[in-house]
Amino acid sequence: MPPQDPKEKFIRSLTESQNRLYGYVYSLLGNHHAAAEVLQETNLVLWRKLNEFRAGSDFIPWAFGVARFQVLAHLRDAKRARARFVDADLVELLHSEVAEQAVEFEEMRVALRQCVAKLPQSSQALVEGRYFRKLAIQTIADETERNLSAVKVALMRVRQALRQCIERQMAKENAR
């Protein structure tokens, strides 16, 4: 059952978004150490702004906006210290591009989840074994009592079916 408490929903969203937030910050700074520092500051600011987040709105774009300001603050401070990595104008340009890609990525992730759910149970089991449990193809073949080539072909067909399903889902979404 999904959490009902707004604070719990916020914490779940914040936790689930850490990799994407780090990737976003790193894409703006190009430095792992600086990105880790800015991510920590971003998390603190997001936590302080917990009550400003509107329930039902998309967490990621909001969090990216906060992260963008943290990156700009980091660059301002770094400029003072003469250790500037990226120009602030470039951050603004990259922010728009990365934010658009993040929205598209999220739409693709939702479409993937829906498409996997439409697969036959045997195909879902293959996807789960290979991509969630990270099993070797030979292990899957052994577990399903199929030969290696049959598993490879089945996985290739499942990937093709998922790609086509995602493309259809995305086209439907873009047509709206």
C-alpha positions in Angstrom: 0.0 0.0 0.0 1.4 3.4 -1.0 2.2 5.8 1.9 -0.6 8.2 2.8 1.5 10.6 5.0 2.7 13.6 2.8 6.1 13.6 4.7 6.5 9.9 3.9 5.6 10.4 0.2 8.1 13.2 0.1 10.9 11.1 1.7 10.1 8.3 -0.8 10.3 10.7 -3.7 13.5 12.2 -2.4 15.1 8.8 -1.8 14.0 7.4 -5.2 15.4 10.4 -7.0 18.9 10.4 -5.7 20.6 8.8 -8.7 18.8 11.1 -11.1 19.5 14.2 -9.0 23.2 13.2 -8.8 23.3 12.7 -12.6 21.6 16.0 -13.2 24.1 17.9 -10.9 27.1 16.1 -12.3 25.9 16.9 -15.9 26.0 20.6 -14.9 29.3 20.5 -13.0 31.3 17.8 -14.6 33.1 17.0 -11.4 32.2 14.0 -9.2 33.4 15.5 -5.9 31.6 18.8 -6.5 28.4 17.0 -7.6 28.4 14.9 -4.4 28.7 18.1 -2.3 26.0 19.9 -4.2 23.7 16.9 -4.0 24.1 16.9 -0.2 23.2 20.7 -0.1 20.3 20.1 -2.5 19.0 17.3 -0.2 19.1 19.7 2.8 17.3 22.5 0.9 14.7 20.0 -0.4 14.1 18.8 3.1 13.8 22.4 4.4 11.3 23.1 1.6 9.2 20.0 2.3 6.1 22.1 3.0 6.5 24.0 -0.2 6.2 20.9 -2.4 2.7 20.6 -3.8 1.3 17.0 -3.4 0.4 15.5 -6.7 2.9 17.5 -8.7 6.1 16.0 -10.3 8.9 15.8 -7.8 11.8 15.6 -10.2 11.3 18.9 -12.1 10.8 20.7 -8.7 13.9 19.0 -7.3 15.9 19.8 -10.4 15.0 23.5 -10.0 16.3 23.5 -6.5 19.4 21.6 -7.6 20.0 24.2 -10.3 20.1 27.0 -7.8 22.4 24.9 -5.6 24.7 24.4 -8.6 24.7 28.2 -9.2 25.5 28.9 -5.6 28.3 26.4 -5.8 29.7 28.1 -8.9 29.4 31.5 -7.2 31.3 30.2 -4.2 33.9 28.4 -6.4 34.4 31.6 -8.4 35.3 33.4 -5.2 37.8 30.7 -4.4 39.1 30.9 -8.0 38.2 27.2 -8.6 35.5 27.7 -11.2 34.5 24.6 -13.2 31.6 25.8 -15.4 30.2 29.2 -16.4 26.8 30.1 -14.9 25.4 30.8 -18.3 26.3 27.3 -19.4 24.5 25.9 -16.3 21.3 27.7 -17.4 21.6 26.4 -20.9 22.3 22.8 -19.7 19.5 23.0 -17.1 16.9 23.4 -19.8 18.3 20.5 -21.9 18.8 18.1 -19.0 15.4 18.9 -17.5 13.7 18.1 -20.8 15.6 14.9 -21.0 14.6 14.0 -17.4 10.9 14.4 -18.2 11.3 12.3 -21.4 13.2 9.7 -19.4 10.5 9.5 -16.8 7.8 9.1 -19.5 9.9 6.2 -21.0 10.3 4.6 -17.6 6.5 4.7 -17.0 5.9 3.3 -20.5 8.5 0.5 -19.9 6.7 -0.4 -16.7 3.4 -0.6 -18.5 4.8 -2.6 -21.4 6.5 -5.1 -19.1 3.1 -5.6 -17.4 1.6 -6.5 -20.8 4.1 -9.2 -21.6 3.2 -12.8 -21.2 4.2 -14.2 -17.8 7.1 -16.2 -19.3 8.6 -13.1 -20.9 8.1 -11.1 -17.7 10.1 -13.9 -15.9 12.9 -13.5 -18.4 13.1 -9.8 -18.0 13.0 -10.1 -14.2 15.8 -12.7 -14.2 18.0 -10.9 -16.6 17.5 -7.3 -15.7 16.3 -7.2 -12.1 18.1 -10.2 -10.6 21.0 -9.6 -13.0 21.3 -13.4 -13.8 23.7 -14.6 -16.5 21.9 -15.9 -19.6 23.3 -19.4 -18.9 21.8 -19.3 -15.4 18.4 -18.4 -16.8 18.7 -21.2 -19.3 19.5 -23.7 -16.5 16.7 -22.4 -14.3 14.1 -22.6 -17.2 15.6 -25.8 -18.6 16.1 -24.2 -22.0 19.2 -24.1 -24.1 21.3 -21.0 -24.2 20.4 -20.1 -27.8 16.7 -20.3 -27.0 17.1 -17.9 -24.1 19.2 -15.5 -26.1 16.5 -15.4 -28.9 13.7 -15.1 -26.4 15.4 -12.1 -24.7 16.1 -10.5 -28.1 12.4 -10.8 -29.0 11.3 -9.5 -25.6 13.6 -6.4 -26.0 12.2 -5.8 -29.5 8.6 -6.1 -28.2 9.4 -3.7 -25.4 11.0 -1.2 -27.7 8.1 -1.2 -30.0 5.6 -1.0 -27.2 7.5 2.0 -25.6 7.6 3.7 -29.0 3.8 3.3 -29.3 3.2 4.5 -25.8 5.4 7.5 -26.3 3.7 8.3 -29.6 0.3 8.1 -27.9 1.5 10.4 -25.1 3.0 12.9 -27.6 -0.3 12.9 -29.6 -2.3 14.1 -26.6 
